[in-house]
Amino acid sequence: MIDFDDLDEDGNIKPASERAAARTGNAISDKLLDAAGITVDRLPMLHVIFDRVATYCADGLRHMSASPSYFSVSNIESGRIGDILEFYESNAIAAMFHATEWDTRILVGFDRDFIFTMVEVLFGSDGTEPPVDEERGFSNIETRVAQTLFEEAGKALATAFGPVARTGFKLERMETRMDFAIIGRRNNLSVVAKLLIQALGRGGEMFVIIPQSALSPMRQNLAHVLSGDGAGADPRWTQQMQAEVQRTRVSLEAILEERMITLGDVAQFQVGQVLDLQAGPKTPVRLQCNGQALFSCALGQSNGAYTLKIEAEIDQQQEFIDALHSH
């Protein structure tokens, strides 16, 4: 497996003696990195961020397919880049993203089951066909689907990391061979988050690899959950909530006049009886909802139907005072 440090500035493989000397020096630096490495358990904000990544990915796919997809975080841990990628060799597609403001690169990958499941979801499968179980290379369609999903993942990562360290994630290239998925020395420590997807009764795995050197500058912000993070940090959820509230059906009442009568008077009502009202054509009509007065309106007619023209907003405090005085 090719190591990033085995190449010289021109991209050629260094002589064996130089590679051996470099690896000896790297072994010493690795011990220092192990001693000062990031402990995921001490960075609770990472779990919040990747929970939000899962939510954003699910929201993005909801607009692209009829079948629901569910994302969840299965694990976040530390490890060496090479060891993590070796597990996915010949079984995944990885994408290199450039985090512009961080001046670093990260890896996002989908395993084979993830890609096959999402192809079925996006092309309208109902899950009745058996899942694909072939050890073969990815087709052009599967690669294009993966690229679309990587772009959605990049947007989700940018939004999720926004409150901690704002940056954009630019998709640079994709690789199906993990030994070409280079974002630094393969023995560098990193944090990997694994997310599971469930759809059509099957699933797959998405993984995100971030070098610890990229997370170190924001370690203090990741060491505690930011207060108020859930309130204004999720614009899509806010918009969805607002849209749902605005679609809620309510009942309005237009009251022209009210009067107090006895129960005996009500008992004497007869069919055809006419009740005289004190209200006139210019009497303001009170528009209310659920017993709460909202507006003062003018009564009118248009095309054979009664209409209301809103003229003024009712002062709730003054209404309360007037009600007290009337008693």
Secondary structure, 3 states (H helix, E strand, C coil): CCCHHHECCCCCECCHHHHHHHHHHHHHHHHHHHHCCCCHHHCHHHHHHHHHHHHHHHHHHHCCCCCCCEEEEEEEEEEEHHHHHHHCCCCEEEEEEEECCCCEEEEEEEEHHHHHHHHHHHCCCCCCCCCCCCCCCCCHHHHHHHHHHHHHHHHHHHHHHCCCCCCCEEEEEEECCHHHCCCCCCCCEEEEEEEEEEECCEEEEEEEEEEHHHHHHHHHHHCCCCCCHHHHCCHHHHHHHHHHHHCCCCCEEEECCCCCCCHHHHHCCCCCCCCCCCCCCCCCEEEEECCEEEEEEEEEEECCEEEEEEEEECCHHHHHHHHHHHC
